[in-house]
Amino acid sequence: ARSLVAGGLAGIGAKALVAPLDRTKILYQVTNEPYSMTKLPRLMRRIVEAEGLFALWRGNTATMLKVFPYAGIQFMTFDACKRAFLR
């Protein structure tokens, strides 16, 4: 059970770190603007100025609800297999 929670929390932490990049990626996907790494910081700054800092994580709650069980089960399975094979 500990590895399930640890894996879930690790998955949530990782997703929380990349959420702003995912948000900007989605914004590029729904517009005709071509993707540009040099324009990325400007777009992120515009989002923060127009909608606030937490707008970079908008829509992330659903992702967190999906990632926690997935990452937790994956880590728990890895941990169980590692213990079984290293006996």
All heavy atoms as an XYZ file, in Angstrom:
678
protein
N       0.820     -1.198      0.000
C       0.000      0.000      0.000
C       0.864      1.262      0.000
O       0.495      2.253     -0.611
C      -0.931      0.003      1.200
N       2.026      1.185      0.700
C       2.908      2.355      0.728
C       3.438      2.682     -0.660
O       3.541      3.845     -1.027
C       4.073      2.118      1.678
C       3.751      2.520      3.087
C       4.859      2.356      4.066
N       6.203      2.437      3.525
C       7.281      2.208      4.217
N       7.177      1.863      5.476
N       8.471      2.307      3.685
N       3.789      1.632     -1.424
C       4.326      1.884     -2.761
C       3.235      2.408     -3.694
O       3.530      3.182     -4.613
C       4.984      0.632     -3.335
O       4.071     -0.429     -3.434
N       1.985      2.040     -3.445
C       0.876      2.567     -4.239
C       0.743      4.076     -4.026
O       0.660      4.855     -4.994
C      -0.434      1.867     -3.863
C      -1.707      2.390     -4.532
C      -1.718      2.007     -6.006
C      -2.931      1.840     -3.839
N       0.766      4.493     -2.783
C       0.648      5.924     -2.460
C       1.887      6.675     -2.934
O       1.791      7.760     -3.518
C       0.419      6.121     -0.944
C       0.461      7.597     -0.574
C      -0.916      5.508     -0.535
N       3.077      6.095     -2.716
C       4.312      6.754     -3.130
C       4.341      6.949     -4.644
O       4.706      8.020     -5.140
C       5.517      5.941     -2.675
N       3.954      5.929     -5.385
C       3.924      6.035     -6.842
C       2.897      7.041     -7.317
O       3.149      7.818     -8.242
N       1.737      7.041     -6.673
C       0.701      8.009     -7.033
C       1.139      9.436     -6.793
O       0.946     10.321     -7.626
N       1.762      9.669     -5.644
C       2.238     11.024     -5.330
C       3.373     11.446     -6.250
O       3.460     12.608     -6.662
C       2.675     11.099     -3.863
C       1.545     11.000     -2.839
C       2.108     10.967     -1.421
C       0.554     12.134     -3.007
N       4.243     10.513     -6.591
C       5.329     10.830     -7.530
C       4.765     11.182     -8.903
O       5.228     12.121     -9.558
C       6.287      9.646     -7.638
N       3.761     10.446     -9.334
C       3.126     10.736    -10.618
C       2.462     12.102    -10.629
O       2.574     12.854    -11.599
N       1.783     12.431     -9.538
C       1.142     13.740     -9.430
C       2.187     14.855     -9.443
O       2.015     15.875    -10.106
C       0.281     13.806     -8.149
C      -1.024     13.064     -8.376
C       0.005     15.243     -7.739
C      -1.915     13.028     -7.164
N       3.274     14.653     -8.714
C       4.335     15.663     -8.689
C       4.936     15.895    -10.062
O       5.158     17.039    -10.474
N       5.193     14.812    -10.779
C       5.770     14.933    -12.118
C       4.811     15.658    -13.063
O       5.220     16.535    -13.840
C       6.114     13.550    -12.657
N       3.548     15.291    -13.009
C       2.563     15.936    -13.884
C       2.369     17.404    -13.534
O       2.158     18.233    -14.408
C       1.218     15.215    -13.807
C       1.061     14.109    -14.788
C       1.233     14.628    -16.195
C       0.777     13.627    -17.215
N       1.036     14.074    -18.570
N       2.428     17.714    -12.245
C       2.274     19.110    -11.827
C       3.412     19.973    -12.376
O       3.202     21.140    -12.709
C       2.218     19.211    -10.313
N       4.597     19.398    -12.476
C       5.736     20.152    -13.001
C       5.603     20.446    -14.498
O       6.009     21.503    -14.962
C       7.045     19.394    -12.750
C       7.562     19.413    -11.324
C       8.791     18.525    -11.187
C       7.901     20.830    -10.899
N       5.060     19.507    -15.248
C       4.970     19.701    -16.704
C       3.626     20.259    -17.151
O       3.430     20.519    -18.342
C       5.289     18.398    -17.472
C       6.696     17.932    -17.195
C       4.279     17.313    -17.161
N       2.697     20.464    -16.219
C       1.359     20.957    -16.574
C       1.383     22.282    -17.343
O       0.642     22.421    -18.326
C       0.487     21.077    -15.329
N       2.202     23.270    -16.955
C       2.220     24.508    -17.744
C       2.650     24.284    -19.200
O       2.111     24.904    -20.116
C       3.226     25.389    -17.005
C       3.180     24.902    -15.604
C       2.990     23.418    -15.727
N       3.580     23.374    -19.413
C       4.001     23.075    -20.784
C       2.893     22.361    -21.552
O       2.686     22.616    -22.742
C       5.280     22.244    -20.776
C       6.505     22.936    -20.197
C       7.681     21.973    -20.117
C       6.861     24.160    -21.010
N       2.177     21.468    -20.875
C       1.043     20.794    -21.514
C      -0.048     21.792    -21.898
O      -0.636     21.690    -22.970
C       0.451     19.727    -20.595
C       1.189     18.413    -20.662
O       1.956     18.208    -21.611
O       0.991     17.592    -19.747
N      -0.307     22.731    -21.017
C      -1.336     23.748    -21.294
C      -0.969     24.568    -22.524
O      -1.801     24.802    -23.394
C      -1.511     24.648    -20.079
C      -2.317     25.885    -20.326
C      -3.647     25.857    -19.663
N      -4.107     27.238    -19.558
C      -5.215     27.668    -20.125
N      -5.989     26.855    -20.750
N      -5.565     28.926    -20.029
N       0.287     25.001    -22.611
C       0.695     25.789    -23.783
C       0.693     24.927    -25.040
O       0.341     25.409    -26.112
C       2.079     26.429    -23.565
O       3.012     25.429    -23.196
C       2.019     27.494    -22.490
N       1.036     23.651    -24.917
C       0.993     22.750    -26.068
C      -0.430     22.643    -26.607
O      -0.661     22.720    -27.819
C       1.511     21.362    -25.672
C       1.423     20.340    -26.788
C       1.706     18.947    -26.278
C       0.530     18.482    -25.451
N       0.544     17.088    -25.080
N      -1.391     22.506    -25.710
C      -2.789     22.409    -26.125
C      -3.245     23.703    -26.796
O      -3.954     23.669    -27.800
C      -3.685     22.046    -24.922
C      -3.397     20.608    -24.477
C      -5.154     22.226    -25.244
C      -3.970     20.244    -23.135
N      -2.823     24.836    -26.257
C      -3.191     26.114    -26.876
C      -2.633     26.218    -28.291
O      -3.295     26.733    -29.195
C      -2.719     27.284    -26.017
C      -3.471     27.458    -24.704
C      -2.836     28.563    -23.870
C      -4.935     27.750    -24.948
N      -1.423     25.751    -28.500
C      -0.856     25.731    -29.851
C      -1.645     24.785    -30.765
O      -1.835     25.048    -31.945
C       0.608     25.305    -29.836
C       1.578     26.441    -29.632
C       2.351     26.520    -28.492
C       1.717     27.438    -30.592
C       3.238     27.554    -28.293
C       2.605     28.480    -30.405
C       3.366     28.540    -29.271
O       4.238     29.569    -29.086
N      -2.112     23.665    -30.226
C      -2.824     22.674    -31.032
C      -4.178     23.172    -31.518
O      -4.653     22.748    -32.562
C      -3.007     21.377    -30.244
C      -1.730     20.605    -30.056
C      -1.901     19.400    -29.144
O      -2.868     19.301    -28.384
N      -0.956     18.490    -29.202
N      -4.821     24.055    -30.752
C      -6.155     24.510    -31.130
C      -6.148     25.828    -31.906
O      -7.209     26.367    -32.194
C      -7.090     24.623    -29.894
C      -7.278     23.268    -29.241
C      -6.580     25.651    -28.909
N      -4.954     26.329    -32.212
C      -4.850     27.535    -33.025
C      -4.049     27.236    -34.286
O      -3.453     26.168    -34.421
C      -4.140     28.681    -32.261
O      -2.811     28.272    -31.947
C      -4.876     29.047    -30.982
N      -4.025     28.185    -35.180
C      -3.247     28.026    -36.409
C      -1.808     28.487    -36.244
O      -1.021     28.408    -37.174
C      -3.897     28.812    -37.557
C      -5.218     28.206    -37.959
O      -5.408     26.994    -37.831
N      -6.128     29.027    -38.421
N      -1.484     28.983    -35.063
C      -0.130     29.473    -34.779
C       0.860     28.314    -34.798
O       0.673     27.321    -34.094
C      -0.124     30.134    -33.396
C       1.199     30.688    -32.968
C       1.399     32.125    -33.387
O       0.408     32.796    -33.687
O       2.551     32.552    -33.418
N       1.920     28.390    -35.592
C       2.916     27.309    -35.581
C       3.701     27.303    -34.270
O       3.982     28.360    -33.702
C       3.823     27.633    -36.764
C       3.598     29.067    -37.067
C       2.227     29.423    -36.572
N       4.040     26.120    -33.807
C       4.763     25.978    -32.544
C       6.157     26.573    -32.668
O       6.844     26.377    -33.669
C       4.863     24.506    -32.149
C       5.623     24.291    -30.872
C       5.022     24.541    -29.657
C       6.942     23.867    -30.893
C       5.709     24.357    -28.476
C       7.635     23.680    -29.714
C       7.018     23.922    -28.514
O       7.707     23.745    -27.345
N       6.571     27.284    -31.646
C       7.894     27.887    -31.625
C       8.414     27.921    -30.199
O       7.772     28.484    -29.312
C       7.830     29.309    -32.190
O       9.033     29.988    -31.955
N       9.577     27.332    -29.987
C      10.180     27.342    -28.648
C      10.526     28.753    -28.205
O      10.490     29.058    -27.017
C      11.448     26.480    -28.630
C      11.183     24.996    -28.583
S      10.400     24.467    -27.060
C      11.763     24.608    -25.917
N      10.859     29.617    -29.155
C      11.221     30.987    -28.784
C      10.001     31.796    -28.362
O      10.127     32.726    -27.570
C      11.930     31.698    -29.954
O      11.088     31.669    -31.101
C      13.260     31.022    -30.266
N       8.810     31.438    -28.852
C       7.580     32.147    -28.484
C       6.924     31.579    -27.220
O       6.013     32.179    -26.678
C       6.573     32.100    -29.633
C       7.009     32.879    -30.851
C       5.957     32.770    -31.929
C       6.379     33.503    -33.188
N       5.376     33.367    -34.245
N       7.378     30.426    -26.784
C       6.765     29.750    -25.638
C       6.789     30.601    -24.365
O       5.740     30.760    -23.725
C       7.445     28.404    -25.405
C       6.812     27.483    -24.390
C       5.412     27.082    -24.834
C       7.672     26.245    -24.209
N       7.923     31.183    -23.970
C       7.905     32.011    -22.748
C       6.961     33.208    -22.859
O       6.292     33.565    -21.893
C       9.356     32.479    -22.607
C      10.156     31.500    -23.376
C       9.271     31.038    -24.495
N       6.875     33.789    -24.040
C       5.975     34.930    -24.246
C       4.519     34.499    -24.075
O       3.718     35.212    -23.465
C       6.202     35.513    -25.652
C       5.630     36.888    -25.811
C       6.023     37.532    -27.138
N       7.288     37.022    -27.649
C       7.564     36.835    -28.937
N       6.679     37.138    -29.856
N       8.725     36.363    -29.324
N       4.168     33.341    -24.625
C       2.802     32.835    -24.483
C       2.478     32.556    -23.016
O       1.411     32.926    -22.529
C       2.607     31.563    -25.303
C       1.275     30.851    -25.138
C       0.118     31.749    -25.563
C       1.262     29.553    -25.912
N       3.414     31.942    -22.301
C       3.187     31.653    -20.887
C       3.030     32.950    -20.092
O       2.178     33.045    -19.216
C       4.318     30.800    -20.334
C       4.336     29.401    -20.923
S       5.732     28.426    -20.388
C       5.121     27.845    -18.827
N       3.821     33.947    -20.417
C       3.714     35.245    -19.734
C       2.356     35.883    -20.016
O       1.720     36.440    -19.117
C       4.845     36.173    -20.202
C       5.024     37.365    -19.298
C       6.244     38.223    -19.642
N       7.416     37.463    -20.052
C       7.926     37.473    -21.305
N       7.386     38.198    -22.248
N       8.988     36.754    -21.601
N       1.884     35.789    -21.269
C       0.565     36.353    -21.610
C      -0.549     35.658    -20.845
O      -1.500     36.290    -20.391
C       0.313     36.228    -23.119
C       0.839     37.387    -23.901
C       0.264     37.385    -25.288
N       0.368     36.046    -25.874
C       0.594     35.794    -27.143
N       0.730     36.769    -27.998
N       0.670     34.562    -27.593
N      -0.450     34.335    -20.698
C      -1.459     33.589    -19.936
C      -1.484     34.071    -18.490
O      -2.548     34.335    -17.927
C      -1.188     32.068    -19.988
C      -1.412     31.539    -21.395
C      -2.065     31.319    -18.992
C      -0.926     30.116    -21.600
N      -0.312     34.218    -17.887
C      -0.223     34.656    -16.488
C      -0.769     36.074    -16.335
O      -1.513     36.362    -15.390
C       1.235     34.564    -15.981
C       1.383     35.235    -14.630
C       1.667     33.115    -15.901
N      -0.434     36.967    -17.268
C      -0.916     38.349    -17.174
C      -2.428     38.446    -17.360
O      -3.092     39.221    -16.684
C      -0.210     39.221    -18.218
C       1.247     39.476    -17.898
C       1.998     40.132    -19.046
O       1.421     40.326    -20.145
O       3.187     40.433    -18.852
N      -2.968     37.646    -18.272
C      -4.398     37.733    -18.577
C      -5.270     36.962    -17.583
O      -6.363     37.415    -17.238
C      -4.658     37.220    -19.992
N      -4.804     35.799    -17.127
C      -5.657     34.916    -16.341
C      -5.110     34.588    -14.954
O      -5.790     33.935    -14.173
C      -5.876     33.609    -17.104
C      -6.464     33.798    -18.489
C      -6.529     32.492    -19.252
O      -6.916     31.476    -18.631
O      -6.196     32.490    -20.442
N      -3.881     34.981    -14.667
C      -3.275     34.676    -13.381
C      -2.366     33.459    -13.463
O      -2.424     32.676    -14.408
N      -1.525     33.310    -12.456
C      -0.528     32.241    -12.447
C      -1.152     30.850    -12.513
O      -0.668     29.969    -13.225
C       0.344     32.367    -11.195
C       1.468     31.343    -11.053
C       2.485     31.492    -12.178
C       2.134     31.478     -9.706
N      -2.234     30.647    -11.791
C      -2.829     29.306    -11.730
C      -3.507     28.891    -13.035
O      -3.877     27.727    -13.197
C      -3.794     29.196    -10.548
C      -3.084     29.265     -9.227
C      -3.222     30.361     -8.408
C      -2.247     28.238     -8.822
C      -2.558     30.437     -7.193
C      -1.567     28.290     -7.621
C      -1.719     29.396     -6.807
N      -3.633     29.810    -13.969
C      -4.190     29.462    -15.279
C      -3.284     28.493    -16.030
O      -3.742     27.762    -16.902
C      -4.420     30.717    -16.113
N      -1.996     28.478    -15.690
C      -1.079     27.530    -16.323
C      -1.407     26.092    -15.934
O      -1.009     25.157    -16.620
C       0.372     27.863    -15.958
C       0.907     29.168    -16.518
C       2.286     29.461    -15.935
C       0.958     29.139    -18.033
N      -2.124     25.922    -14.839
C      -2.515     24.582    -14.384
C      -4.008     24.319    -14.604
O      -4.533     23.337    -14.094
C      -2.170     24.419    -12.899
C      -0.709     24.211    -12.688
C      -0.047     23.027    -12.677
C       0.276     25.223    -12.461
N       1.288     23.241    -12.466
C       1.512     24.578    -12.331
C       0.226     26.611    -12.372
C       2.693     25.265    -12.112
C       1.391     27.300    -12.156
C       2.614     26.635    -12.017
N      -4.682     25.156    -15.388
C      -6.111     24.969    -15.640
C      -6.350     23.629    -16.336
O      -5.646     23.261    -17.264
C      -6.647     26.104    -16.505
C      -8.130     25.929    -16.787
C      -8.772     27.153    -17.315
N      -8.815     28.148    -16.225
C      -8.563     29.433    -16.404
N      -8.256     29.882    -17.590
N      -8.636     30.267    -15.393
N      -7.345     22.901    -15.874
C      -7.668     21.606    -16.456
C      -6.803     20.474    -15.931
O      -6.914     19.339    -16.390
N      -5.952     20.760    -14.979
C      -5.017     19.763    -14.481
C      -5.641     18.801    -13.479
O      -5.127     17.711    -13.266
C      -3.815     20.477    -13.860
C      -2.613     19.582    -13.763
O      -2.345     18.804    -14.659
N      -1.901     19.688    -12.666
N      -6.761     19.164    -12.878
C      -7.388     18.305    -11.871
C      -7.792     16.956    -12.457
O      -7.556     15.911    -11.846
C      -8.622     19.008    -11.263
O      -8.212     20.276    -10.766
C      -9.220     18.192    -10.140
N      -8.365     16.967    -13.635
C      -8.762     15.707    -14.273
C      -7.550     14.833    -14.554
O      -7.594     13.606    -14.376
C      -9.520     15.990    -15.564
N      -6.467     15.456    -14.963
C      -5.239     14.713    -15.220
C      -4.715     14.089    -13.934
O      -4.280     12.937    -13.928
C      -4.171     15.640    -15.836
O      -4.688     16.202    -17.030
C      -2.890     14.896    -16.130
N      -4.781     14.838    -12.837
C      -4.306     14.314    -11.556
C      -5.140     13.117    -11.105
O      -4.594     12.141    -10.584
C      -4.363     15.390    -10.472
C      -3.443     16.532    -10.701
S      -1.741     15.990    -10.687
C      -0.916     17.527    -10.924
N      -6.450     13.194    -11.308
C      -7.319     12.073    -10.936
C      -7.012     10.829    -11.747
O      -7.178      9.703    -11.282
C      -8.787     12.471    -11.103
C      -9.298     13.528    -10.123
C     -10.716     13.954    -10.501
C      -9.245     13.026     -8.693
N      -6.548     11.018    -12.969
C      -6.195      9.896    -13.829
C      -4.793      9.371    -13.497
O      -4.564      8.165    -13.487
C      -6.253     10.333    -15.292
C      -5.840      9.277    -16.285
C      -5.828      9.836    -17.679
C      -4.528     10.599    -17.858
N      -4.240     10.977    -19.220
N      -3.865     10.268    -13.214
C      -2.466      9.895    -13.023
C      -2.231      9.185    -11.698
O      -1.430      8.245    -11.637
C      -1.554     11.143    -13.146
C      -0.157     10.869    -12.627
C      -1.508     11.596    -14.579
N      -2.898      9.610    -10.629
C      -2.625      9.020     -9.312
C      -2.785      7.501     -9.312
O      -1.844      6.785     -8.953
C      -3.484      9.654     -8.219
C      -3.153      9.143     -6.854
C      -2.119      9.700     -6.133
C      -3.844      8.078     -6.299
C      -1.772      9.224     -4.872
C      -3.518      7.590     -5.049
C      -2.479      8.158     -4.330
N      -3.929      6.946     -9.718
C      -4.036      5.482     -9.689
C      -3.118      4.800    -10.696
O      -2.539      3.756    -10.412
C      -5.510      5.205    -10.001
C      -6.064      6.458    -10.523
C      -5.193      7.578    -10.086
N      -2.949      5.401    -11.865
C      -2.097      4.798    -12.892
C      -0.652      4.693    -12.401
O      -0.040      3.629    -12.445
C      -2.166      5.620    -14.182
C      -1.150      5.212    -15.204
C      -1.345      4.085    -15.991
C       0.019      5.943    -15.381
C      -0.399      3.693    -16.922
C       0.963      5.566    -16.311
C       0.749      4.437    -17.080
O       1.686      4.054    -17.998
N      -0.096      5.822    -11.928
C       1.295      5.830    -11.463
C       1.454      4.972    -10.216
O       2.469      4.280    -10.058
C       1.751      7.261    -11.198
N       0.465      5.003     -9.336
C       0.531      4.200     -8.117
C       0.552      2.717     -8.407
O       1.378      1.972     -7.862
N      -0.338      2.263     -9.265
C      -0.388      0.841     -9.623
C       0.880      0.426    -10.365
O       1.434     -0.647    -10.122
C      -1.652      0.529    -10.447
C      -2.884      0.659     -9.548
C      -1.580     -0.850    -11.081
C      -4.202      0.641    -10.299
N       1.347      1.280    -11.240
C       2.573      0.976    -11.987
C       3.762      0.828    -11.027
O       4.540     -0.127    -11.130
C       2.839      2.084    -13.000
C       3.972      1.787    -13.942
C       4.134      2.888    -14.973
O       3.715      4.011    -14.773
N       4.755      2.550    -16.074
N       3.913      1.742    -10.090
C       5.020      1.679     -9.144
C       4.876      0.486     -8.210
O       5.855     -0.206     -7.910
C       5.106      2.986     -8.350
C       6.333      3.082     -7.504
C       7.564      3.333     -8.068
C       6.250      2.924     -6.129
C       8.704      3.420     -7.279
C       7.375      3.013     -5.335
C       8.604      3.264     -5.913
N       3.656      0.225     -7.747
C       3.420     -0.902     -6.852
C       3.744     -2.223     -7.553
O       4.375     -3.110     -6.981
C       1.961     -0.910     -6.379
C       1.631     -2.008     -5.395
S      -0.081     -1.956     -4.839
C      -0.961     -2.375     -6.336
N       3.348     -2.349     -8.816
C       3.633     -3.558     -9.592
C       5.133     -3.724     -9.799
O       5.678     -4.818     -9.650
C       2.908     -3.502    -10.948
O       1.514     -3.348    -10.717
C       3.157     -4.757    -11.760
N       5.807     -2.636    -10.142
C       7.257     -2.680    -10.313
C       7.940     -3.121     -9.023
O       8.825     -3.978     -9.032
C       7.786     -1.306    -10.744
C       9.278     -1.213    -10.730
C      10.024     -1.770    -11.760
C       9.943     -0.587     -9.693
C      11.409     -1.697    -11.753
C      11.322     -0.510     -9.672
C      12.054     -1.067    -10.709
N       7.509     -2.559     -7.911
C       8.093     -2.887     -6.612
C       7.867     -4.360     -6.273
O       8.783     -5.052     -5.807
C       7.490     -1.968     -5.541
C       8.312     -1.928     -4.278
O       9.558     -1.913     -4.378
O       7.698     -1.850     -3.190
N       6.662     -4.867     -6.526
C       6.353     -6.275     -6.235
C       7.161     -7.202     -7.131
O       7.695     -8.216     -6.655
C       4.856     -6.515     -6.425
N       7.295     -6.875     -8.399
C       8.084     -7.710     -9.319
C       9.558     -7.697     -8.933
O      10.233     -8.725     -8.985
C       7.908     -7.237    -10.757
S       6.283     -7.569    -11.429
N      10.044     -6.543     -8.548
C      11.451     -6.427     -8.147
C      11.722     -7.316     -6.929
O      12.706     -8.046     -6.899
C      11.780     -4.968     -7.837
C      13.241     -4.732     -7.492
C      13.537     -3.277     -7.298
C      12.975     -2.820     -5.969
N      13.399     -1.472     -5.578
N      10.825     -7.268     -5.946
C      11.003     -8.101     -4.756
C      10.907     -9.588     -5.107
O      11.651    -10.402     -4.578
C       9.958     -7.742     -3.694
C      10.400     -6.577     -2.833
C       9.468     -6.317     -1.672
N       8.398     -5.404     -2.139
C       7.114     -5.689     -2.111
N       6.691     -6.816     -1.615
N       6.228     -4.831     -2.577
N       9.988     -9.950     -6.005
C       9.799    -11.351     -6.367
C      11.013    -11.899     -7.126
O      11.426    -13.044     -6.888
C       8.545    -11.504     -7.211
N      11.565    -11.108     -8.022
C      12.679    -11.598     -8.834
C      14.026    -11.525     -8.148
O      14.963    -12.213     -8.525
C      12.736    -10.852    -10.169
C      11.633    -11.236    -11.115
C      10.689    -10.314    -11.490
C      11.540    -12.519    -11.603
C       9.675    -10.661    -12.354
C      10.521    -12.893    -12.456
C       9.584    -11.950    -12.836
N      14.157    -10.696     -7.123
C      15.432    -10.557     -6.439
C      15.549    -11.452     -5.206
O      16.473    -11.327     -4.428
C      15.668     -9.087     -6.039
C      15.889     -8.138     -7.198
C      16.076     -6.717     -6.697
C      17.071     -8.560     -8.055
N      14.622    -12.370     -5.031
C      14.685    -13.307     -3.894
C      15.733    -14.350     -4.134
O      16.075    -14.821     -5.107
C      13.338    -13.996     -3.696
C      12.375    -13.078     -3.028
C      11.122    -13.803     -2.732
N      10.184    -12.843     -2.169
C       9.020    -13.148     -1.731
N       8.601    -14.389     -1.772
N       8.229    -12.247     -1.228
